[in-house]
Amino acid sequence: MVYNVTSCLDNSAGAYPDKIAAADGQAALTYGQLLDQARRIGTALAGRLDGARGKPVFICIGRWVECLPAFFGTAASGNFYVPIDPSLPDRRLAEIYATMKPRVVVTTRRDTRPLPFPGAEILSLEELLLTPPDEPLLRRIGVEITGENPLYCIFTSGSTGVPKGVLVSHRSVLNMTEQFTEAFGLDHTAVFGNQAPFDFDVSVKDIYLTIRTGARLEILEKPLFSSPRRLIERMDERGVNTIIWSVSAMKILSALKTFETVRPSHLRRVMFSGEAMPCKVLNDWMRHLPEARFVNLYGPTEITCNCAYYPVDRAFDDSEALPIGGAFPNTQVFLLDGDRAVTGPGEPGEICVAGTCLALGYYNNPERTAAVFCQNPLQTAWPEKIYRTGDLGSWNERGELMFLGRADSQVKYMGFRIELGEIETAANAVPFVSSACCLFDADREQLCLFYQAEGQDDKGLIAALREALPRFMVPARLYWFERLPENRTGKIDRAALRRDYIEQTIRRN
């Protein structure tokens, strides 16, 4: 039985020692090399931490192949890693450091930026790799690691202004790999094209599905996404046949009309998550890649990436919303209105999740953990923890779960309860709009729509929205952008839009 992720690496390295496990634009590691480097790093970290277990280790390295032995080496030492993007602002880095207070930070000699981590020991990856592996020590640690031990801590994007460290166990990650492997037929022939940063939970699927199945991971560097032809050429050159990308990345290729001139020839599995997928974008991809299988994934970081999925099995009009489907095996997804179960078609409720997928909670934040990782109100006979997502959903007539938006995006306006996500769906269906975001100005009681398009056409957008929405849902204020601001995970930066356009207007007046 596999109890922790280091066993997955042992198994794949035993089966495929000379096969490339991971590569980027500059380097590659075989499974044998990855295992050897992980053992060296694990031995070194165990010594530096004086045999401590369950401690955070910052991995402050860019999105390169060398991150992987650092992640697995930290796990092999009996501790958990915190992936840190070294390009983050000092203030953000200091906030994360204040929450975690790690004793050790791992970086590389090429990263020379001073880091705001007072009191932590800064270790270079190159130095750690000089340590010979202590096999008896690593075996003893491996026996002690249970499925409940933490594997990693990923900080949320901070779109609300308050970053949270989500702590995830070995068991939850192993559960995720089993779910995906069975649901999508993944095996050693898969070649994953990684798009997401390593401090964003979408990348967790790329990394651990690769190691679990003995597949190959191709890290697609960020600059490639600014040059779609080069991106597709790299994917074809490396034989990428499976992608698990953010919706925002797929929007980029669609908006640039990439597939009208070049198409990935090996791609057979396209999975996406992170935000609601506009059917207009999905239809563009499906039209140009008819042989690929498309899957809509849903789930916040707190439930180890995804708890629900929908394999696209029918055609959708550009103006429709895509289902998020049903729960993965070993996972329960249901709707609550307060403490009452919601089961009727079309009736909104908060999406709640139970099962092995749940994270351990927020690191060093018991109050916030208790608020959302709580007892299931539908049964009180024994302890059963659920996670309340804060997302709203409803069941459609087919029994599929539909995503309605955040609970805090439901507003009362002119006596009506309005889902801002419904307005966004209508705006995203307009042919010349490539992305849209709707916010509510409570002080002025106005709906504000921010949209991205090649040119400004407020009148055309309003006319299209009046055909799709009740009149009271048509926004009063429109803001045009050549490119909407994004946070570092590629989602529309709603906090920045509210601050710079709604709150700023209130201050000026």
N, C-alpha and C positions, 0 to 999 in steps of 0.2 A: 504493500500500500504506500502511496506517496503522501507524506505528511507536510512537506514544505517544498518551496520552489527550487531549492538547491538540488533536491533529488531529481527534478525534471532535467536540470542541466547535466547531472551525472548520467542519466539514462540516454539523453540525446548524444552526448559526447561519446558514450560507449558504443552507440549504434552508428554514428556518423562522424568519427574523429577528424577526418580530413575534409569534410564538407564545409563550405563557407556558411557560417552562422549569421553574420551581419557584415554589412559594408556601407561605406559612405563614398563621397566623391574622391577621397584621398587614401583610404585604407580599408582593410578587410581582416576579419578574424575567423579562423576555422573553429569548429566546436572544441577541438582539442586545445587550441590556443586560448579560447575563452575560458575553459575550465581551469587551465593552468594559471592564467592571470588572476582569476577569481580566487583560487586557493592561496596564491601569494598575497593578494590584498587582504583576504580574510585572516590569514596568519598574522600579518603586520598590524591590522586593526585590533585584533584580539589582544596583542601585546601592548599597543598604545593605550588601550582602554582598561588595562590591568585586569582582563578577564571579565569585565562587566558585561551584562546582558540587557537587551531591551533598551539601549541608549540610542539617541538620534545621531546620525552622521550626515553632515551636509556634503552633497556631491555637487560642487560648484564648477561644472564643466559645460561647455556648449554642447549642442546636439550632434555629437560625434560618436563613432563606433566605440571609442574608449570608455564611454559612459557605462556600457553593459558590464564589463568586468568589475567596475566600481560598484554597481548595484548588487551584483551577485556576490562579490567579495564581502560587502557589508552584511548581507544576509548570512553568509558562511561564518562570519565572526559572531553571530548570535545577536546582532543589532539590526536597526532599521535605517533606511536611507531617506533623506529629504532632498529631492532633486531641486537644484537652485539654478536659475538662469543668471549667469554672471553679468548680463547686460541690464538687469533690473536697476531701477533708481536706488540710490543709497537709502532713501527713506523706507522704501518697501523692504529692502534687505534687512534693515535694522528692525522693522516690525516683526519679520519672520524670526530673526535671531532672538528677539526679546521673548517670543513665545516658546521657542525650542531650547535655547541655551545649550547648544552642543559643545562637547569638549573637543571635537575633532572636525575639521573641514578639509575635504579632499579637493584639490584643484590640479592644474597642470602648469608646467613651467612656461608654456606659451601664454597663459593668462596672467598678466603682470599687474592687473588693476588692483589697487589697495582695497581690501574688503572691510566693511564696517562690522567686524565680528570680534570685539574686544574680549580677551580671555580665552579664545579658542585657539587650539594648535592647528596651524595651517600646514598640511602635508601635501607634497606633490605626488601625483600618481606614479611618476617615474621612480621616485624614491621607494614607494611601497612595493613596486614590482621587482625590486632587488632582493626582497625577502624570500628565502627558500620556503616552500610550503611545508608546514608541520602537519603531516597526515594524521598521526594519532590525536593531536589537539583538535583538528577539524572534525574527525569522526566523533569525538566526545561531544563537541558542540552540536553536531548534526543530530545526535540522539536526543539532546536536550530541547531542541527546537520543536515546539508543537504547532499545530495548525492555528492555534489562537494567538501565537506570538505576532507582533506587528512586523510587517514587511516594509512598508513605506508610509510616508506622510506627504500628501500633496496639498498645497494651499490653493484655495479657491481663487478665482480671478480678482476678487475684491471689488466687483462691480457695485456693491452696496457701500463700499468704502471701508469695510471691516474684513480683512482676510482671516480665513479659518483654516486650521491645519487638520485635514481629514486623515485619520489614522486607519490603515487597512491591514488586515491580517493575511498570513499565508493561506489559511483555509478559504477565505473569500476569493482570493485570486485563483486558486486551484479550482474552485467551484465555477468561476467564470470561464476558465479554459475548457472545462468539461462541457459546459453548456454550448459554447461556440463550436467546439470540435464536432459535437453530435448534430447540432442544428444545421450547420453549413458544410458538413463533409470535409473538414480541413484535415490535411495530412502533410507528410514531408515534402510533397510536391508544390505546396503553396509558396509563393514569393510575395511577401508583403511590401507594399510601398508606403513607408512611413512619412506622414505629412505633419503630424502634431508634435509640438515641443514636448520634451521629456518631463516637464513639470506640469503637463496638462494630461488628464487621465485618459484621453483617447489613445495616447501612446502606450498605455499599460497593456491594451489588447494586442497591439503590434508586437511588443516585446515578449510577453509571456505565451501568446499563442505560437509564436515562432519557436521558442525553446521547448514548449510542451509537445509540439508535433515534429520537431526536427526539420522545420522549414527554413527559409532564408529571409532575412530582413534587409531591405534596401532603404537606407536613410536618404530621403530626397531633400536636399538642402533648400532653405527658404528662398534664395535668389532664383531658383528654377521656376518658382510660381509667378515670377514677374516676366518670364519668358516661356510661355506655354509650349512652343515648338521644341525648345531644348528639354523641357520637362517630359514631354511625350517621347522624345528620342531617347532620353535616359531610361524611361520606363521600358521601352522596347528593347534597348540594349541589354538591360538587366533581366528581362523576362518577367516583369511584374504582372502577376495575374490576380492579385487580391489587394483591395484598398479599403481601409476603414478611415474615412476622412471626415473632417468637420464640414457642415453644410456650407460654411463661408468659403472654403477652398473650392468646392464644386461650383459655387456661384461665380467665382472668378473666371474659371475656364469657360463657363456658359456665356458670361457677359462679354468676353473677348472673342466669342464665336470661334473658339479653338478648333472644334471638330469639323468645321467646314473646310479646313485645309489639312489637318492631320489627326489621326485617331490611334489610340493605343491598340496594338494588334493582339496582345496576349491577355488583355483584361477580361476576366470572367466573373469576378465577384466585386460588387460595389456596395459597400455598407457606409452609412452616414448617420451623423448624430450631432448634438451640440445646440441646435435650434430647429425650429419648424422648417421643413423643406418646402419651398414654393413648388407647386406642381409644374409651373412653367419651366423651372430649371430642371426638374426631374425628367419631364417629357423631352427636353432637349437632349439630355444624356441618353435616354432610352431609345430615342429615334436614331441616334448615331451609333449606338452600341447594342444592337438587337440581340447579340449572343450572350450578353452579360446578365447576371442575376442581381437584382437590386433589393436592398433590405434597409428599411427605416428602423433605426435603433433609438431607444429612449432610456434615459436614466441619468440621474445626477451623480456626482462624484461619490456621494455618501453611500451608494449601494454598489460600489465596485463597478463602475462604468455603465452597465445597462441592466435593466430588469425586464424590459419588454421589447418586442421586435415585430415588425410587419414585413414579410416578404411580399413585394409588390406583385400582385397576381391579377390585376385588371387595369383598365385604362382609366385615367382621371383627367377631367377638364382642367385647364389652367386655373380656373377660379375656385376649384375644390380644395379642401384640406385633406392631407394625407393621414390615414390612421397610424397610430403607434402600435396597434395590434393587440397581442396578448403576452402573457408572462412567459419567461423562460422556465424550463423545468426546475424544480426545487426552489421556486420563487412564487410568492403570492402577491398579486397586485390587485388592490381594491379601492373603492371610493368611500370617503366618509364626509358627512355633513355634520360637523362637530363630532359627536360620538355615535352618530346614526349611520348605518350602512345605506349607501346609495346604489340601487340596482336597476332602476327604471331607465329605458332608453331616453337619451336626451337630457336627463337630469344631471346637473353639474355637481361635482363633489371634489374634495381634495384627494389627489392620488397618494395612496399609502402603500408601503412595501414591507413584506416580511420574508425572512429566509436567510440562508447562509450568506447571501450577497451583502448583508448590512455591514458597514464599516464599524470599527470599534467605538468611534465617536470623534469628537474634536479634541485635539491634544491640548492639555492644560486648560480646558474650558468646560468644567463640569456643569455649570448652569445652562450653557447653550446646548450642550449635549443632552441634558435631561429634558429640554424643551421640545426636541424633535425626535430623539431616540427614546421612545416611551412605551408604556404598556398598551397592548392592543385592547381598546375599549369593548370590542365585540366578544371578548372572552376574558373572564377574570379568575378562572379556576387555577391557573398556574402562570408563572412569569412567561410572557411572550413579547419580545421587543419588536416594535415596528418603527419604520422611519416615515415621518410625515414630510412630504416633499415640498409643500407650499405651492405645488402646481395644481391647476384645476383640469379635470377631465370629465368625459361623459362616455357612456356606451352608445354606439350607434345600433341600428336595427339588425346589423349582422353580428352583433356581439363583440365588435372590435372597439378598442379603447381609442378615443379621440382626445388629442391635447388641446386645451382651451386657453392656455397661457398661465401666467403666474396668478396666484390668488390675489396678490396686491395690484394686479393690472385690471381687475374688475372694478369699474367705477360706476357711480350713480350720477346720471346726467339728464336733466330735463325730466326727471321722474322715472327714467328708464335705467335698468342695469345693463351696462355695456361691457363686452369683452374687447379690450383693445386689440387682442390677437385677431379678432374677426375683421377689423378694419385693415390690419396689416395684410391679411390673406387677400383681401379684395385689391389692395394697392399693388401687391406683388404680382397679381394676375394681369395688370395693365401692361401691354406689350413693351412700352418704352421705359418702364421702371425696372431697374435691376435689383433694388433693395429698398425696404421701407421700414419705418419704425413709428409707432404712434404713442404719444404720451399725453397725459391729462394735466392741464394747468388748473389746479383746484382753486387758486386765488381768483382767477378770472373766469373760471368755469368754462374752459374752452378745450376742445380737442385739437391737438397739434400733431401734424403729420410731417415727418422728415423723410425725404425720398432721394434716392440716387438715380441719376439718369445722365445720358450724354448731353442733353440740353434741358433748359428749364421750360416746363409747359404746365403751369398751374391750372390754366383753364381746361386743358385737355384731361388732366388728372381728375379734376373736380367733376367734369362731365362723365367720365368713366365710373367714378365712385357713385354718382347719383343713379346710375343704371344698376349698380350691384347692391347698394345699401339703402336702408331707410334713411329719410332725409335727416333725422336727428343724429345719425351716426357719421354724417359727412363732416370731416374736420373743418374748423373755422380758420385755422392758420396752417399754411404750408411753408416748408423750408426746403429749398433745392440744394443738393450737393453733387458735385462731380464725383466725390467719394465720401461716403459716410465715415465718421470716425469709428475706429475699432479698438477694442481692448486687445491685449497681447495674445489672447486665445482665438482671435479672429471674429468674435461676436461684435455686433453693433454696441458701441459704448453709450448705453442709455444714461448712465450717470453723468457723463460729460455733456451730452445733449441737454439734459435737464439743467445742469449747472450753468452752461454757457448761453442757453437760449431762453429758458423759461425763468429761472431764478434771476438771471442777469436783467431780463426785461422788468421783472418786479422791482429790483433794486433801483433801476433807472427811473422808475415812475414813483 
